[in-house]
Amino acid sequence: MTRTVTSVVDGQAVPGDRTVSSLNPADLDDVVGEVSLAPGRIFTAAAVVARNAQRAWADVPAPVRGRAIAHIGRVVEENAESLARLVTREIGKPYAEALGEVREIVDTCDFFLGEGRRLYGQTVPSEMPDKQLFTFRNPVGTVAVITAGNFPVAVPSWYIVPALLTGNTIVWKPAEYSAVVSNAFYDLFVKGGGLPDGVFNLVHADGAETYAGLQESLELGYIDKVGFTGSSEVGREIGALTGRHLQTACLELGGKNPLVVTPSADLDLAVEGALFSGFGTAGQRCTSLGTVIVHESLHDEFLRRFTAAVDAAAVGDPSQDVLMGPLLDAKFAERYEKFLGWVQPQHTVHGPTGRITSGNPRPGFVGDPAKGIFYHPVVVDGVRPGDELFDQETFGPIVGVTSYRTLDEAIDLANAPGFGLSSSIYTTNPADAFAFRRGISAGMVSINNSTSGAEAHLPFGGNGKSGNGSRQSGIWVLDQFTRWQSVNWDYSGRLQKAQMDVADLDADLGFRLDES
């Protein structure tokens, strides 16, 4: 039977006003589920419910909330293979990657379950007698989380787990094309983890209705924080909307992530890193490799090895052992065709391009390409600043290659597109590694590793077109979902005025040593 998924508000299913089908992108005849999309007013209703539930949830002691996160982690772990198979089926992510993504939920829960006992404030010395100063972390309130579907369970956990731990309530709007996975995620958290009704609410809606509901919720004061993962274009709109309400959204946006290959690099390792960075998840990650920037002395040899590795990579059925499966959804295929149109006469394209079909085959393809949305992985040499392929994010299996003479030039090329999410350098020279770290604008730097592969306890996020400096993961995300409160407690029995009634010790600033 085809499952139907709806929004869930205050623990109750809420049907929408129209239905769309979520299709398996590796087998378009496989309807994964029917998704009931809600109008904007349902988003607003969910925000009201979450706001009403927030005080009671915040009153649950933080160590107990940590135990709830621990339970969720164990429930996800017990259901890891089932959830991973659903991720593979609904968005076409190769099963090994999907299983790793599910593991990231578990790792995130394992990290934050202890933070329930470490939401530390400080005792601060006062400049006055008989007075104590303290600081406390308070929850922000009600959080709207809006996420993309390329990482349908890992990325939401980066927001939802710490937000719940710190005493916030949630309205979550996932991507329409990963809606069935999203309902499974919700069930694991609420039914498996035992969260109270109203604390975590799920809304399925399209972009326009989501924006309308978010706008209304902000205007009415129901939403206190927005976390958004998606394109830079939509991120700008979300940032502008929240800014009008004196809020700063947590924005994790697109990337044009560079990989620099220096003269001292292990070339085989660099090729392996570029292959996974560029074509894992069919290049549909915010951290996917955009451009390989290779020293001119290695350019030809690197390109030979890289294109050979791309030609040999397994592509096809994501339930099998493949590097990449299909594109996520038909809309991404349409957009990817536009990116292929950015190839110019001055570029050199290696291998076939476009959709994999019987008339445009890929040798060794795993499965039947006619069933799904499969595209050739593409390497384009000779990209330079000013080319759309160099300057713009290309969400899909296409990687540019260019060359440089000096490391300063390589850093300038890496920074030129104006994104600042992830980056990588392959080198055995520590001086090059540290010079690159100092000069690159990216929020994340890998040395002899891929541009993808963040760990759950490090800050994740970007700068420039990739975000507003906010960070997810690790202790750093706590600053997104809490606000500092300072308390001064004067028990002297009199009004002591700061900077005015301050005792001081007399000093003789004219004192000098006798050098005789």
N, C-alpha and C positions, 0 to 999 in steps of 0.2 A: 504493500500500500504506500502511496505517496503521502508523506507527512505534511501537515499544514502547520505553520508556525505563526504566532501572533505576538504582539506586544504583551508584556506582563507588568501590570501596575498594581502595587499593593498586594502582590501575591495572586492576582486574578488575571486570567487571559482577557485581553481586550482586542476584539477584531477591528480591523481597519476598514477603509472604504473602497479599496481596490486590491487586487491580487496579482502578483507576478510570479513567474516560475524561476527557481534557482536550478540551473542546469550544470551537470558535470562537464567541465570544459574539455576533458579528455574523451568524453562520449556524450555528445549532445542529445542523444536519444534517451539518456538517463536523467529523469527529473528527480533531483535530490529532494526538493520540497516546494510547496506552494507558500509564498510569503504574503501575509496580509499587511499591507502598508497603511500606516495611520496618518491622519491629518495632523497639522501642527498643534491643534488643541489638545491632542492626547499627550504630546510632549509636555505641554504646560500642565496638564492634569497630573502627570507623573512627577513634575517638579514640585507641585503642591504637596503630594503624598510624601515625597522624600523630605521636604522641609518639615512637615508635621512629625515625621519619625526621627528627625535628627537629634533633638534634645535627649530623648530616651536612649538612643544609641550612644551618644557621647557620655551619658551617665554610667554606661557599662564600664567597669574598671578596665583600664588599658591592658593589663596582663590577661584579662578574660577575653578581650578582643583579640589579643595575640593567640590565645588558645583556639579561637574560631578560625583564624588564619591557618593554624597548624592542622586543624581538622580538614580544611579545604585542600591543603597540600596533600594530605594522605588520600583523600577521596580522588583527587585528580590522578595521583600516582597509581591508584588501583584501576583507574579507567583509562590509563594512558594510551594503550594500543587502540582501544575503541575510538577515542577522540582523535587520535592521529589518522586512523583510517577515514574518518569523516572529513578531516581537513583535506586529505588527499582527494577524496571523492568530490568535494564541493568546489575547491579552488585549484586542483591539479598540482599541488605541491608534491614533489617526490616523497615517498613514505619515510625515508630516512630523515629528511629535513623536517617533515611534519612531526615525527617522533621527538626530534630535538627541540622543536618549538614547544611541544607539550611539556617537555622536561623543564623548559624555562619558567613555566608557571610554578612548577614544584620548587625550583631553585628560588624563585621570588618569594614564595610562601615561607620556605625554610629560612631565608634571610630575615624576613620581617616578623616572623612569629616571636623572635626574641626582642624586637624593638618595642613590643608592648611593655616590656620592663625597662626600657631605656629611653623613654621619651623625657629625657632629662631637662630640667631647668637649672638655674644656678642661684646660689646665695651670694650676694654681692656686698662687699663692705660699704657702709655709709660713711660720709664725711662728717656726720654728726653723731653725738652719743645717744644711746637709748633709741636707736632706730635701725631697722633691718630692711634690706632690699632683696627682692626675689624676681626671678623670671619664670614664666610658665609657657608651655606650648598649648595652644588651643586649636581645635579643629576649625577649618575655614567655614564649614556649614554644609551646604548642598552643592554637589559637584556634578556638572554635565560632562560626560566623556563621549567623544565622537571619534571613532576609529576607522581606519581603512581595513580592507579584507585580505591584503597580501600576507599579513601576520595576524590571522583572525583570533588567536587565543593568547599568544605571547605578549603582544603590545598592549591589549586591554588589561592584562594582569599588572603591567607596570604602573598603570594609573589606579586600577580598582583596588588592588591589594593594599598599597600604602594609604589610600584614601579611606578605606574601611578601617584599617588599623588605627588611624589617628582620630576616628570618631566622626567622620563625614558620612553622609548618605549619598546615593548615586542615582543618576539617570544616565543610562548608557544607550547610545545610538550607534550600532555597528553598521557595516556596509551591507547593502541589500544583497550583493552576490555571495555573501558568506553567512546568510541569516540562519541557516539550519545549524551550522557549527556554533553560532552565537547563542542559540537557544540551549544547545547542549552545555556550553560554558556556563550559562546562567543556572541551569539545573544543578550542575556540579557545585556551584557556590551556594545556592539557596537551599535546594532539597538535600544535597549531600552535606553541605557545610552547616546547615541549620540557621542561616541568617533570618532574623525576624522579618515579617512582611513590611514592605515599605522602605526598608533600608537600601535595597538594591532593586532598581526598576529597569526594565528593558523596553525600548521603543524602536520599532521598525518603521522607518519613514524614508522618503526620498530626500534629496538635498534641499529642495525648495521648501518643503514642509518642515524639515528640521530647522532650517534657518528661521522660518516664521515662528515656530514654537520656541526656539531659543531666544529670539528677539523679544517675544511677549513675556517670557519667563524672567528675563533680565529686567525689563521695564517694570514688572510687578514685584521685583525684589525676591524672587523665589530661588534664583541661582546665584551662588557666591563665587564660583570658580568654574572655568572651562578648561578641559584638557582636550587637545585636538591633534590627531595624527592624520596627515593627508598632504595634498599638494600645496605648494607655496602660494598659488593663486587664491585658493580657498582660505588658506591660513591668514593671508592679509585681511580678508573680509572678516574672519572671526576675530582677529586682533583688533580691527577697527571697531567692531561692534562691542566687544568687551571694554575697550578703552573709553567708549562714550559713557560707560557706567563705572569708570574709575577702577576697573579690574584689569589685571594682566593675565591673559590666557597662557597656559602651558602649551607651547606650539612645537611639534616635532614634524618637520616638513621635508621637502624633497632634497635631493643631493646630486651633485656632479662630481663624484668622488675620484680623486686622482691616485694613481699608483706609480711611484717613481722607481726606476731601475737604475742603480748607480754602477760605475765600472767595477766595483768590488762585489757585486751581487752574485749569489748563487743562482744562475740562470734557470736551472730546472725548478728550483723552489719558487722563483718569481713567476714562472709560467704556470705552475700549479696554483699559486695564489691568484693569479689573474684569471685563470679558467673558472675557479669557484666564485670569485668576486663578480665576474662579469656575467656568468651564465647560470649560476645556481638560482633556483626559483625563476628560471627563464629571464633573468635580469630585472625582475619586478620587485626589487627591494629599494628602500630609500638609501640603503648603504651599498647598492650595486656599483661596481666599477664603471666609471664614465670614460676616462682616458688613461691609457698607459703612456707615461712620459719616460722615454728610454734614452740613455746616453748614446750619442751618435756613434760611438765606437762599438756598441752592442746592438744597434738598431736592427740591422739585417738578420743577425743570428737569432735575436729574440723573436723577431717576427716569424722567421722560419719555424722555430720550435713552437711558438704560440699557435700559429695557424694549423700546424700538424696536430697539436693537442685538441684544438677545436674540431678538426675534421674527424678525429678518432673518438670523440666524446659520445657517450650513449644518450640518445634523445628519444623520447616517446612516452609510453605508458607509465604514468607516475607511480603505479603500484609495483613496478619492477625496479631493478637497480639501474637508474638513469641519472645523468647529471641534471637534465632539465625536462620538464613536461610541457604542457600547453600554456598559453596565455590564460590569465585568470578568468576572463570574460570577453564577450564579443566587443564590448565598448573599448577594451584595451587593445584588441586587435585593430580596430578602426583607427585608434590613435597611433598605434605603432606603424601602420602604413604611412601615416604622415611623416614620421621620423625617417623612414626609409627614403622618402622624397627629398630629404635634406642632403643626400649624397650628391656631391658636385663633381664636375669633370676633373678637378685637380686631385680628387681622392682616388685611392686604389682600394677596390673592394675585393676581399679574398673570400672565395666560395660563393655558392648560390645565395640568393636572398628571397624573401617573401614566404608565403605560406607553403608548407610541405604538402604536396599532393602527388598523385600518380604521374602527373605531367611535370612536376617540379620535385623530384624525389630526393631523399637523403639516404645514402647508402647506410645499411645497418640499422635503419629506424626500427624501434621496438614497438610492435603492435601495428595498428591500422591507422594511418594518418587521416584518412577520410572521416573518421569518427569525431575528431576533435579540432581544437584551435591550435595547431602546431605550426611553429615558424622556424626557419633556419637560423642558427646562431651566425652572427655576422661580425667580421673584423674589418674596419675601415682605416687604412693607413693614410697619413698625410693631413690629418685634421690640424687646424691652427685657430688661434683666437680670431673672432669675426665669423667663423663658420658656425651655423646653427648646431651642427653635430658636436662642436667643441663647447659652445657656450650654454646650451640648453640641456636640461635633464631629458634623457631618452629612456623612458620606462619600458624596458623590453630587452631582448637578447642582441644588443649591438654594442660593440666596444670600439672606441677610437684609439689610434696610436699616433704618437708624435715623437720628436726627438729634441734633445737639448745639448748644449755644450758645457755649461757651468751649472753648479748646484743652485746658485742664485737664480739663474734663468729657469731652472726646473721648478723652483718654489714660486716664481712669478707666474709660470704657466699653470701650476696647480691652483693658485689663488684667483686666476683671471676670471673664471665664470661667475664668481661672486657668491657661490654656495659655500657652506662651511660645516658639513656634517662629519664625514669620515675621510680618512686618507691613509696611505700606506707608503712605506719606503723599504726597498730591498737593498741592504748594504751590509758589509762586514766591518765598516769603518765607523767607530763610535762618534767621531767628529761630524760625519755626515748625518748620522742619526739625530744628534742633538741640534745641529744647525737646522735641519728640516723641522724638528719639533718646535723650535723657536720661531721659525718663519711662517709656518703653515697656519692658515686661519681656521682650520677645522677644529671642531670640538673633540674629535677622537683621532688618535694617531696610532697606527700599527707599524711596528718595525719587524720586517720579515714575516708578516702575516697578512691575511686578506683584509680588504676594506670592510668585510662583513664578519660578524662573529662576536658581538658584544657579550660580556658576561654580566650576570644578573646583579652583581654587587658593585659595578662601576657606573659612574654617571654617564647617561646616554643622552645625546642631544647636540644641536648644532647652532651655528651663528650665521649671520648674513641672511641669504635667501633660504637657509635651512632651518631657521628658527630664531627665537628672540632671546636666546641665552638660557632658557629654562632647561632643566635636566630631569630626566626620568632615571629610575633605578638607584639602588644604594641609599645611603643615608641622605644624599643630596636632594632626593625627591621629597623628603619630609618638609622642606621649606616651601614646596608648592601647595601642600595640603594642611599646613598649620600656620598660625599667626602668633608671633611673640607677644606676650602680655607682661608688662612690668608692674610690680607691686611694691609700694613703699609703706612700711608699717612703723609709725612713730608712737612709741609708748612712753615718751618723756613726760607727758602731761602738760606740755606747752607747745605753742606753734613755733617750730623751727623752720626758718626759711632758707631754702637751698641757695647757695652762692652768696648768701648774706650773713647768716648766723653761723659762720664756720670758724671753729677754733683754729689757731695757727701757732706754730712755735717761732719764737723770735730768733733771727739769725743775724750775724754780723757779716754782711756781704762785702764789707771793706777789709776783712781780715786778710793779712798777707804773712807768709812765712818769713822769719828772720834768717837771711842767708849769711850772716856774719859768722 
